[in-house]
Amino acid sequence: MADPNLSEIVSTTLRKRNKKFADNVSKGNALLSRLSSAGKARPVDGGRTIVEELEYAENSTFKYYSGYESLDISAAVVFSAAEFNWKQGAVVVSASGLETEVQNTGVESTIRLLESRIRNAERTMSNNVSTGIYSDGTGTGGKQITGLQAQVADAPATGTVGGINRANFSFWRNSNYDFSDASVTASKSTMAAAMQTLWLDCARGNDKPDLITSGKTYYQYYWEGLTDLQRFTSPKEGELGFPSLKFDTADVYYDGDSGLGATRMYMLNTEYIYWRPHVRRNMVPLDRRESVNQDAILIPIVFAGNLTMSNAARQGVIVP
């Protein structure tokens, strides 16, 4: 009995693994994993840019009054919007005619070959997207994801994020704790105090950070500084697969394999952070392509989207 058409083998194999690409990418990064589990992975169906509405001020017309005193009926501008550009990425699964038609004959052999390369493509996509999540967005000529180093900046009063210049608009600045500026040496005995300072800067009433991601050195400093009263996350949080502790109401994750850097810690309120993939380009395979000058097939697996934010003031970072 003849083997099925190679195109169908490829298409079927990729269709079966389609959703796993996005799942595997999110599971490889503590922030993306939290956003996905909390419903903050919000696919978008198009547009020139990805837009996040911002509530950046209180209504200025509030006043106490008595009797017939006039009320303030002037228009109050309290909303704006941040615009984030689309970022695109791709990894290509390829196979030569020699491999699929001669050396790996038979349906099962061909599928095994393709699945091994698809798994490699998943890891490649996961590693690069995870690195982008913690980047400053300048990689590959600015084509990289607008990561946390851009959105939750080491120098909060500088740079333009989402089209808003932070030098001009203080509401769009995150908080930071810089050990050097504070003339403090980072260590297991000073880490918790630095985190407490940043926590108070980021919190507003019940609006508090819920996720802290850390590189190896700062995570270890915090861990070593804990007493017997140290608190680990619940079993549900542990199922995400990341080493974790607790700080107040936030989960503290070691996310050092994602390009975070050993001496950087982010204190995040994920109520205002979103993963925005395009609905039709969320780690999906495109149609099989024939190489024009080779005996080979190519299957691009593509992503389009970006990391976005709607409130910078509730975010923070600790740096050396």
C-alpha positions in Angstrom: 0.0 0.0 0.0 1.5 3.4 -1.0 2.3 6.0 1.6 -0.1 8.9 1.9 1.0 12.0 0.1 3.9 13.7 2.0 2.0 17.0 2.0 -0.8 15.4 4.0 1.6 13.8 6.5 3.2 17.2 7.1 -0.1 19.0 7.4 -1.7 16.4 9.7 1.3 16.3 12.0 1.4 20.0 12.3 -2.4 20.3 12.8 -2.2 17.9 15.7 0.5 20.0 17.4 -0.9 23.4 16.4 -2.1 24.5 19.9 0.9 23.0 21.6 3.1 25.7 20.1 1.4 28.5 22.0 1.0 26.3 25.1 4.7 25.3 25.2 5.8 28.9 24.7 3.7 30.1 27.7 4.8 27.3 29.9 8.4 28.2 29.3 8.1 31.7 30.8 6.8 32.5 34.3 5.1 35.8 33.2 3.4 34.3 30.2 2.3 31.3 32.2 0.7 33.6 34.8 -0.9 35.8 32.1 -2.3 32.7 30.3 -3.7 31.2 33.5 -5.2 34.5 34.6 -7.0 35.2 31.3 -4.6 38.0 30.4 -3.6 36.3 27.1 -5.9 38.3 24.9 -5.8 37.5 21.2 -6.5 40.4 18.9 -8.0 40.1 15.4 -6.1 43.0 13.6 -5.6 46.7 13.4 -2.7 49.0 12.5 -1.4 48.7 16.0 -2.3 47.0 19.3 -4.1 49.6 21.4 -4.5 49.6 25.2 -6.8 52.2 26.8 -5.4 54.0 29.8 -7.1 55.6 32.7 -4.5 58.0 33.7 -6.2 60.7 35.9 -9.0 61.3 38.3 -12.1 63.3 37.3 -11.0 66.9 38.2 -14.6 68.1 38.6 -15.1 66.7 42.1 -15.7 69.3 44.8 -17.5 69.6 48.1 -20.4 72.1 48.0 -23.3 73.4 49.9 -26.8 74.7 49.0 -27.0 76.3 45.5 -23.3 76.6 45.0 -22.3 75.9 41.3 -20.9 72.5 40.3 -17.9 72.2 38.1 -19.3 71.0 34.7 -16.1 71.3 32.7 -15.1 68.3 30.6 -12.7 66.0 32.4 -10.1 64.2 30.3 -9.2 61.0 32.1 -8.5 58.4 29.3 -5.8 58.0 26.7 -4.4 55.1 24.9 -1.0 53.4 24.3 -0.2 51.9 20.9 2.1 48.9 20.6 3.5 47.8 17.2 3.0 44.4 15.9 6.1 42.1 16.4 6.5 39.1 14.2 8.6 35.9 14.5 8.9 32.7 12.6 10.7 29.4 12.8 10.8 27.0 9.8 10.5 23.2 9.9 12.2 21.8 6.8 12.9 18.3 5.4 14.7 17.2 2.2 13.4 14.7 -0.3 16.3 12.4 0.6 15.2 12.4 4.3 11.4 12.0 3.7 11.3 9.9 0.5 14.4 7.8 0.7 16.0 7.5 4.2 12.8 7.7 6.3 10.4 5.7 4.2 7.1 4.7 5.6 4.5 6.8 7.3 5.7 6.2 10.9 9.3 7.0 10.0 8.3 10.3 8.3 6.1 11.3 11.2 8.9 10.6 13.7 11.3 12.7 11.7 8.9 15.6 11.4 7.8 15.4 15.1 11.4 15.6 16.3 11.9 18.7 14.2 8.6 20.2 15.3 9.6 19.7 19.0 12.9 21.5 18.2 10.9 24.3 16.6 8.7 24.6 19.7 11.8 24.9 21.9 13.3 27.4 19.6 10.2 29.6 19.4 9.8 29.3 23.2 13.3 30.3 24.0 13.3 33.3 21.6 9.8 34.6 22.7 10.8 34.2 26.4 14.0 36.2 25.8 11.9 38.8 24.0 9.5 39.1 27.0 12.4 40.3 29.2 14.1 42.4 26.5 14.2 46.1 25.8 12.7 45.6 22.4 15.7 46.8 20.4 16.9 43.4 19.2 17.0 42.7 15.5 16.7 46.3 14.6 13.7 46.9 16.9 11.7 43.9 15.6 11.9 42.1 19.0 9.0 42.0 21.4 8.5 45.1 23.5 9.7 43.4 26.6 9.9 44.3 30.3 13.2 46.2 30.1 11.3 48.7 27.9 8.0 48.7 29.7 9.2 48.5 33.3 12.4 50.5 32.8 15.5 50.7 34.9 15.3 54.5 34.3 11.6 55.2 34.5 11.6 58.8 33.3 13.3 58.0 30.0 12.2 56.4 26.8 8.9 56.1 24.8 6.7 53.2 25.4 3.4 52.6 23.6 3.9 55.9 21.8 4.0 57.8 25.1 7.1 59.7 26.1 7.9 59.1 29.8 9.9 62.2 30.1 6.7 64.2 29.6 4.1 62.1 31.3 4.8 61.0 34.9 1.7 58.7 35.1 3.5 56.4 32.6 6.5 55.8 34.8 7.1 52.6 36.7 8.8 52.5 40.1 12.4 51.2 40.6 14.8 50.4 43.3 18.5 50.8 42.4 20.9 49.4 44.9 23.7 51.7 43.6 21.5 54.8 44.0 20.6 53.7 47.5 24.2 53.1 48.3 23.3 49.6 49.4 25.0 46.3 48.5 22.7 43.6 47.3 22.9 40.6 49.6 20.7 38.1 51.4 20.4 40.6 54.3 19.3 43.6 52.2 17.1 41.9 49.6 13.9 41.8 51.5 14.2 45.5 52.6 14.7 46.5 48.9 11.6 44.5 48.0 9.6 46.1 50.8 10.5 49.6 49.6 9.5 48.8 46.0 6.4 47.0 47.1 5.1 50.1 48.9 5.9 52.2 45.8 3.9 49.9 43.6 0.9 49.2 45.9 -2.2 51.4 46.0 -4.8 50.2 48.5 -5.8 46.7 47.5 -4.2 47.1 44.1 -0.9 45.3 44.8 1.7 43.4 42.8 0.8 39.7 42.4 3.8 38.4 40.6 7.6 38.8 41.2 10.0 37.3 38.6 13.6 37.1 39.5 17.0 36.1 38.1 19.2 33.6 39.9 21.3 35.9 42.2 18.4 38.0 43.5 16.1 35.0 43.9 18.8 33.3 45.9 19.4 36.3 48.1 15.7 36.5 48.9 15.5 32.7 49.5 18.6 32.7 51.8 17.4 35.6 53.7 14.1 33.9 54.7 13.6 32.5 58.2 11.6 29.4 59.2 8.5 31.5 58.6 9.2 31.4 54.8 6.0 30.8 52.8 5.9 28.8 49.7 3.1 29.0 47.1 0.1 26.9 47.0 0.1 23.5 45.2 -1.9 25.1 42.4 0.9 27.7 41.8 3.5 24.9 42.1 1.8 23.1 39.2 3.1 25.9 36.9 6.5 24.3 37.2 8.6 27.3 38.3 10.6 27.4 41.6 8.6 29.8 43.7 8.3 31.5 47.1 5.9 34.1 48.5 6.3 37.8 49.3 3.3 39.4 51.0 0.5 38.5 48.5 2.8 38.0 45.5 4.3 34.8 44.1 8.0 35.0 43.6 9.2 33.0 40.7 12.7 32.1 39.6 12.6 32.7 35.9 16.3 32.8 35.2 16.2 30.7 32.0 14.1 33.3 30.2 16.8 36.0 29.6 15.9 37.9 32.7 19.4 38.2 33.9 20.8 37.2 37.3 20.6 40.6 39.0 17.2 41.9 38.0 13.8 41.4 39.7 10.4 42.6 38.4 7.5 43.3 40.7 4.4 43.2 38.6 0.7 43.8 38.8 -0.5 41.5 36.1 -4.0 43.1 36.2 -2.4 45.6 33.8 -0.1 43.5 31.6 -1.3 41.5 28.6 -0.1 39.0 26.1 -1.7 40.0 22.8 -1.1 37.5 20.0 -2.9 37.8 16.7 -5.8 35.3 16.5 -4.5 33.9 13.2 -0.8 34.1 13.9 -0.5 32.6 17.4 2.3 30.1 16.8 0.5 28.5 13.8 2.0 26.7 10.8 1.5 28.3 7.4 1.0 26.2 4.2 3.7 23.9 3.1 6.1 25.5 0.7 8.2 23.8 -2.0 11.8 25.1 -2.3 12.2 26.6 -5.8 15.7 25.3 -6.3 16.0 22.4 -3.8 14.5 19.0 -3.3 13.0 20.1 0.1 9.8 21.2 1.8 9.5 24.1 4.2 6.8 24.8 6.8 7.0 28.3 8.5 5.5 28.5 12.0 4.7 32.1 12.7 3.8 34.5 15.5 2.5 38.1 15.4 1.6 40.1 18.5 3.3 41.9 21.4 3.4 42.3 25.2 1.3 45.3 26.3 0.6 47.3 29.4 -2.1 49.7 30.6 -0.7 50.9 33.9 3.0 51.6 34.4 2.7 53.1 37.9 1.8 49.7 39.5 4.9 48.0 38.1 8.5 48.0 39.5 12.0 46.7 39.0 15.0 46.1 41.2 18.4 46.6 39.6 22.1 46.5 40.8 
